């Protein structure tokens, strides 16, 4: 047992030295856990920011000007006044995402109690912005109409139902911290697979795998060495990114336990590094491994719940994604970092991650043994 642990440790040190002399991989590690996280956190927003708006004011009344003045930055750009004839051309040219058409006599009809309509034209090719922005504009117009009518009549507005909204865990509804944490979570998955897979492919391409085969080493020792060495690099980079980039540079508030998040990441890395080794045993070269890993990346990053809620997906797809470790990792990361969840809350996901990791490790070990046998033959 002592000899086995010594072999795993020494082989892991060899992996770290090999990574030390790989400048491309070192640059990728630094970039993915620093600039990539900051870029996605600051610029990949799903809210309404700087949306282009135009107004066709055919009424030219106090109320129509009031509606235009209520569209404020940073959600909207200053509204641009256009004519009715310019609506179709401007929408086709994608100059504006929203065009508000206020009909003539709008204020007079409203004051007289006659039915009237405001037309909101939306460029729905930007689906997320279109849906959220349209809801914002409708709410703004509704509030301005209510305030105008009640101020004109000299009475306070009365509401049949008073809705009180309390936002928990993110009271300011800021997306920077959430986007940064999810970018870090996705980059952990990507780099863990790349590092372990590239390490095995590099051994094969450089011919050093034959050197290992003639030594008194078992396949399980070789795999465990690559798992702990590359996992250590990822966990150190992720921890520094969490403290220096997300909390430091971005100033995001992390209310949960960072040590618990690191522990969860360590458990997850056992699973995802084993997956990286398994993919490397299927590929014969680095380009093949890159293409194969790309398919896995897209599936894990897009369908694990980091960007799209899992409950919004079809039920069969939800069941399939329960077999993917990144689904449980994303759920645990969100719960720990933003909702201050404890082990008592996340233990089902933690056990599922361990079980999936054991399955991946077993598959990688069997596949590696088969590869070793073919190589020796």
C-alpha positions as CSV (number, residue, x, y, z in Angstrom):
1,X,0.0,0.0,0.0
2,X,2.8,2.4,0.9
3,X,4.6,1.6,-2.3
4,X,1.4,2.2,-4.3
5,X,0.9,5.6,-2.7
6,X,4.5,6.5,-3.3
7,X,4.2,5.6,-7.0
8,X,1.0,7.7,-7.3
9,X,2.7,10.7,-5.6
10,X,5.8,10.5,-7.8
11,X,3.9,10.1,-11.0
12,X,1.8,13.1,-10.0
13,X,4.9,15.2,-9.5
14,X,6.0,14.1,-12.9
15,X,2.7,15.4,-14.3
16,X,3.2,18.8,-12.6
17,X,6.7,19.1,-14.1
18,X,5.3,18.2,-17.5
19,X,2.7,20.9,-17.2
20,X,5.3,23.4,-16.1
21,X,7.0,23.1,-19.5
22,X,3.8,23.4,-21.5
23,X,3.5,27.2,-22.1
24,X,0.3,26.9,-24.1
25,X,-1.6,25.0,-21.4
26,X,-0.2,27.3,-18.7
27,X,-1.5,30.3,-20.7
28,X,-4.9,28.7,-21.1
29,X,-5.2,28.0,-17.4
30,X,-4.4,31.6,-16.5
31,X,-6.7,33.0,-19.2
32,X,-9.7,30.7,-18.3
33,X,-9.6,31.5,-14.6
34,X,-9.0,35.2,-14.9
35,X,-9.9,37.1,-18.1
36,X,-12.5,34.6,-19.3
37,X,-14.4,34.8,-16.0
38,X,-14.3,38.6,-15.9
39,X,-15.3,39.0,-19.5
40,X,-18.3,36.7,-19.2
41,X,-19.4,38.2,-15.8
42,X,-19.2,41.8,-17.1
43,X,-20.5,41.5,-20.6
44,X,-22.6,38.3,-20.9
45,X,-25.7,39.8,-19.3
46,X,-29.2,38.4,-19.8
47,X,-31.0,41.6,-18.6
48,X,-32.0,44.7,-20.4
49,X,-29.0,47.0,-20.9
50,X,-28.6,49.8,-23.4
51,X,-31.5,48.7,-25.5
52,X,-32.2,50.9,-28.6
53,X,-35.7,52.5,-28.5
54,X,-37.6,54.8,-30.9
55,X,-40.8,56.6,-30.3
56,X,-43.4,57.7,-32.9
57,X,-45.2,60.5,-31.1
58,X,-48.3,61.3,-33.1
59,X,-50.0,62.8,-30.1
60,X,-47.3,65.3,-28.9
61,X,-49.0,65.7,-25.6
62,X,-47.7,66.0,-22.1
63,X,-48.5,62.4,-21.4
64,X,-46.7,61.1,-24.5
65,X,-43.6,63.1,-23.6
66,X,-43.8,61.8,-20.1
67,X,-43.7,58.2,-21.4
68,X,-40.6,59.0,-23.5
69,X,-38.8,60.6,-20.5
70,X,-39.5,57.5,-18.4
71,X,-37.3,55.3,-20.6
72,X,-34.0,55.8,-18.7
73,X,-30.5,54.5,-18.8
74,X,-28.8,52.1,-18.3
75,X,-31.7,49.9,-19.4
76,X,-32.5,51.9,-22.5
77,X,-30.7,54.3,-24.8
78,X,-32.2,57.8,-25.1
79,X,-35.4,57.4,-27.2
80,X,-35.1,58.5,-30.8
81,X,-38.0,60.3,-32.4
82,X,-39.1,58.9,-35.8
83,X,-42.1,59.0,-38.1
84,X,-44.7,56.4,-38.9
85,X,-43.2,55.9,-42.3
86,X,-39.8,55.0,-40.8
87,X,-41.0,52.2,-38.6
88,X,-40.7,49.3,-41.1
89,X,-37.4,50.4,-42.6
90,X,-35.8,51.0,-39.2
91,X,-36.9,47.6,-37.8
92,X,-35.7,45.8,-41.0
93,X,-32.3,47.5,-40.6
94,X,-32.2,46.5,-36.9
95,X,-31.5,50.1,-35.8
96,X,-34.0,49.7,-32.9
97,X,-35.1,46.8,-30.8
98,X,-38.3,48.6,-29.6
99,X,-40.5,51.1,-31.4
100,X,-43.3,52.7,-29.5
101,X,-46.2,54.2,-31.5
102,X,-48.4,56.7,-29.6
103,X,-51.5,57.5,-31.7
104,X,-52.9,61.0,-32.2
105,X,-55.4,62.1,-29.6
106,X,-54.1,59.6,-27.1
107,X,-54.2,61.8,-24.1
108,X,-57.6,63.3,-25.0
109,X,-59.1,59.9,-25.5
110,X,-57.7,58.6,-22.2
111,X,-59.0,61.6,-20.3
112,X,-62.4,61.2,-21.9
113,X,-62.6,57.5,-21.0
114,X,-62.5,56.4,-24.6
115,X,-60.5,53.2,-25.5
116,X,-57.1,53.8,-27.0
117,X,-54.1,51.7,-27.9
118,X,-50.3,52.1,-27.8
119,X,-48.5,50.0,-30.3
120,X,-45.1,48.4,-29.2
121,X,-43.1,47.0,-32.1
122,X,-40.4,44.5,-30.9
123,X,-37.5,43.0,-32.9
124,X,-37.8,39.5,-31.6
125,X,-34.7,38.1,-33.2
126,X,-33.0,39.1,-29.9
127,X,-35.3,36.8,-28.0
128,X,-34.1,37.3,-24.4
129,X,-33.8,41.1,-24.7
130,X,-37.2,41.3,-26.6
131,X,-39.2,39.4,-23.9
132,X,-37.7,41.1,-20.9
133,X,-37.5,44.5,-22.5
134,X,-41.1,44.4,-23.7
135,X,-42.2,43.6,-20.1
136,X,-40.2,46.5,-18.8
137,X,-41.7,49.0,-21.3
138,X,-45.2,47.8,-20.5
139,X,-44.7,48.2,-16.8
140,X,-43.2,51.7,-17.4
141,X,-46.1,52.8,-19.5
142,X,-48.6,51.4,-17.0
143,X,-47.0,53.2,-14.1
144,X,-46.8,56.5,-16.1
145,X,-50.5,56.3,-17.1
146,X,-51.5,55.5,-13.5
147,X,-49.5,58.4,-12.1
148,X,-50.7,60.8,-14.7
149,X,-54.4,60.0,-14.3
150,X,-54.3,60.2,-10.5
151,X,-52.2,63.4,-10.4
152,X,-54.7,65.0,-12.8
153,X,-57.6,64.1,-10.6
154,X,-55.8,65.1,-7.5
155,X,-56.2,61.7,-5.7
156,X,-53.8,59.1,-4.6
157,X,-53.7,55.9,-6.7
158,X,-55.7,53.1,-5.1
159,X,-54.8,49.5,-5.7
160,X,-57.1,46.5,-5.2
161,X,-54.1,44.2,-4.5
162,X,-50.8,45.4,-3.1
163,X,-48.0,43.1,-4.3
164,X,-44.9,43.2,-2.2
165,X,-41.8,41.6,-3.9
166,X,-38.8,40.6,-1.8
167,X,-35.8,39.3,-3.7
168,X,-33.7,36.9,-1.6
169,X,-30.0,36.1,-1.9
170,X,-29.6,38.8,-4.6
171,X,-31.7,41.8,-3.4
172,X,-30.2,44.2,-6.0
173,X,-30.8,41.7,-8.9
174,X,-27.2,42.1,-10.1
175,X,-26.1,39.6,-12.6
176,X,-22.3,40.1,-12.3
177,X,-21.7,37.8,-9.4
178,X,-24.0,35.1,-10.7
179,X,-22.5,35.2,-14.2
180,X,-18.9,35.2,-12.8
181,X,-19.6,32.2,-10.5
182,X,-21.2,30.2,-13.3
183,X,-18.4,31.1,-15.7
184,X,-15.9,29.8,-13.1
185,X,-18.0,26.6,-12.7
186,X,-18.1,26.0,-16.4
187,X,-14.3,26.7,-16.8
188,X,-13.6,24.2,-14.0
189,X,-15.4,21.5,-16.1
190,X,-13.6,22.5,-19.3
191,X,-10.1,22.7,-17.9
192,X,-10.4,19.5,-15.8
193,X,-11.3,17.5,-19.0
194,X,-8.7,19.3,-21.1
195,X,-5.8,18.9,-18.7
196,X,-6.2,15.2,-17.9
197,X,-7.0,14.3,-21.5
198,X,-4.2,16.3,-22.9
199,X,-1.8,14.7,-20.3
200,X,-2.6,11.2,-21.5
201,X,-2.5,12.1,-25.2
202,X,0.8,13.9,-24.6
203,X,2.3,10.7,-23.0
204,X,1.2,8.7,-26.1
205,X,2.5,11.2,-28.7
206,X,5.8,11.7,-26.9
207,X,6.3,7.9,-26.5
208,X,6.6,8.2,-22.7
209,X,3.7,5.9,-22.2
210,X,5.9,2.9,-23.2
211,X,8.4,3.9,-20.6
212,X,5.6,3.7,-17.9
213,X,4.5,0.3,-19.2
214,X,7.9,-1.3,-18.7
215,X,8.0,0.0,-15.1
216,X,6.5,-1.8,-12.1
217,X,3.4,0.3,-12.2
218,X,-0.3,-0.6,-12.4
219,X,-2.8,1.2,-14.7
220,X,-4.7,2.4,-11.6
221,X,-1.7,4.2,-10.3
222,X,-1.1,6.0,-13.6
223,X,-4.7,7.2,-13.7
224,X,-4.8,8.2,-10.1
225,X,-1.6,10.2,-10.5
226,X,-3.1,12.2,-13.4
227,X,-6.3,12.7,-11.5
228,X,-4.7,14.2,-8.4
229,X,-2.1,16.2,-10.2
230,X,-4.3,17.9,-12.7
231,X,-7.1,18.2,-10.2
232,X,-4.8,20.0,-7.9
233,X,-3.9,22.5,-10.6
234,X,-7.6,23.2,-11.3
235,X,-8.6,23.6,-7.7
236,X,-5.7,26.0,-6.9
237,X,-6.6,28.1,-10.0
238,X,-10.3,28.0,-9.2
239,X,-9.7,29.1,-5.6
240,X,-7.5,32.0,-6.6
241,X,-10.1,33.0,-9.2
242,X,-12.8,33.0,-6.6
243,X,-10.9,35.2,-4.2
244,X,-9.0,37.5,-6.6
245,X,-11.3,37.8,-9.6
246,X,-14.9,37.3,-8.5
247,X,-14.6,38.8,-5.0
248,X,-11.7,41.1,-5.7
249,X,-11.8,42.5,-9.3
250,X,-15.6,42.0,-9.8
251,X,-16.6,42.9,-6.2
252,X,-19.3,40.2,-6.1
253,X,-20.7,39.3,-2.8
254,X,-20.4,35.6,-1.9
255,X,-22.6,34.8,1.1
256,X,-22.0,31.1,1.3
257,X,-19.1,29.0,2.6
258,X,-16.1,29.1,0.2
259,X,-14.4,26.1,2.0
260,X,-17.5,24.0,1.4
261,X,-17.5,25.1,-2.3
262,X,-13.9,24.0,-2.6
263,X,-14.7,20.7,-1.0
264,X,-17.6,20.2,-3.5
265,X,-15.2,21.1,-6.3
266,X,-12.7,18.5,-5.2
267,X,-15.3,15.8,-5.2
268,X,-16.5,16.9,-8.6
269,X,-13.0,17.0,-10.0
270,X,-12.6,13.3,-9.3
271,X,-15.6,12.7,-11.6
272,X,-14.8,15.1,-14.4
273,X,-11.0,14.3,-14.6
274,X,-11.9,10.6,-14.9
275,X,-14.2,11.6,-17.8
276,X,-11.3,13.4,-19.4
277,X,-9.1,10.3,-19.2
278,X,-11.9,8.2,-20.6
279,X,-12.3,10.5,-23.6
280,X,-8.5,10.5,-24.1
281,X,-8.5,6.7,-24.3
282,X,-11.0,6.9,-27.2
283,X,-9.0,9.4,-29.2
284,X,-5.8,8.6,-31.0
285,X,-4.4,12.1,-31.3
286,X,-4.9,15.6,-29.8
287,X,-7.1,16.9,-32.7
288,X,-9.4,13.9,-32.2
289,X,-9.5,14.4,-28.5
290,X,-10.3,18.1,-29.0
291,X,-13.2,17.3,-31.4
292,X,-14.6,14.7,-29.0
293,X,-14.2,16.9,-26.0
294,X,-16.0,19.8,-27.8
295,X,-19.1,17.7,-28.1
296,X,-19.0,16.9,-24.4
297,X,-18.3,20.5,-23.4
298,X,-21.3,21.9,-25.3
299,X,-23.7,19.3,-23.8
300,X,-22.4,19.8,-20.2
301,X,-22.2,23.6,-20.4
302,X,-25.5,24.3,-22.0
303,X,-27.7,21.6,-20.4
304,X,-26.4,21.5,-16.8
305,X,-28.5,24.5,-15.5
306,X,-25.8,27.1,-15.5
307,X,-27.5,29.3,-18.1
308,X,-30.9,27.7,-18.6
309,X,-32.9,26.4,-15.6
310,X,-33.1,22.6,-15.6
311,X,-36.8,22.7,-14.8
312,X,-37.4,24.6,-18.1
313,X,-36.1,21.6,-20.1
314,X,-38.2,18.6,-21.3
315,X,-38.7,16.0,-18.6
316,X,-36.8,13.2,-20.5
317,X,-33.9,15.6,-20.9
318,X,-33.9,16.4,-17.2
319,X,-33.7,12.7,-16.4
320,X,-30.8,12.2,-18.7
321,X,-28.9,15.2,-17.3
322,X,-29.1,13.7,-13.8
323,X,-26.5,11.2,-15.1
324,X,-24.1,14.0,-15.9
325,X,-21.9,15.2,-13.0
326,X,-21.9,18.9,-14.1
327,X,-25.7,19.1,-13.4
328,X,-25.1,18.3,-9.7
329,X,-22.1,20.5,-9.5
330,X,-23.9,23.5,-10.9
331,X,-26.8,22.9,-8.5
332,X,-24.4,22.6,-5.5
333,X,-22.3,25.7,-6.6
334,X,-25.4,27.9,-6.8
335,X,-26.8,26.6,-3.5
336,X,-23.5,27.0,-1.6
337,X,-22.3,30.3,-3.0
338,X,-25.5,32.2,-3.2
339,X,-28.0,30.5,-0.8
340,X,-25.5,29.6,1.9
341,X,-26.5,26.0,1.8
342,X,-24.9,23.4,4.1
343,X,-24.0,19.8,3.6
344,X,-27.5,18.9,4.9
345,X,-29.0,20.5,1.8
346,X,-26.6,19.4,-0.9
347,X,-25.8,15.8,0.2
348,X,-28.1,14.2,-2.4
349,X,-26.2,15.9,-5.2
350,X,-22.9,15.2,-3.5
351,X,-23.6,11.5,-3.3
352,X,-24.8,11.5,-6.9
353,X,-21.5,13.2,-8.0
354,X,-19.5,10.5,-6.1
355,X,-21.4,7.7,-7.7
356,X,-21.1,9.1,-11.2
357,X,-17.4,9.7,-10.5
358,X,-16.9,6.1,-9.5
359,X,-18.6,5.0,-12.7
360,X,-16.4,7.3,-14.9
361,X,-13.3,6.2,-13.1
362,X,-14.1,2.5,-13.6
363,X,-14.8,3.1,-17.3
364,X,-11.6,5.0,-17.7
365,X,-9.6,2.3,-15.9
366,X,-11.1,-0.5,-18.0
367,X,-10.5,1.4,-21.2
368,X,-7.0,2.4,-20.3
369,X,-6.1,-1.3,-19.4
370,X,-7.5,-2.3,-22.8
371,X,-5.4,0.4,-24.5
372,X,-2.3,-0.7,-22.6
373,X,-2.9,-4.3,-23.6
374,X,-3.2,-3.3,-27.3
375,X,0.0,-1.2,-27.0
376,X,2.0,-4.1,-25.5
377,X,0.8,-6.4,-28.2
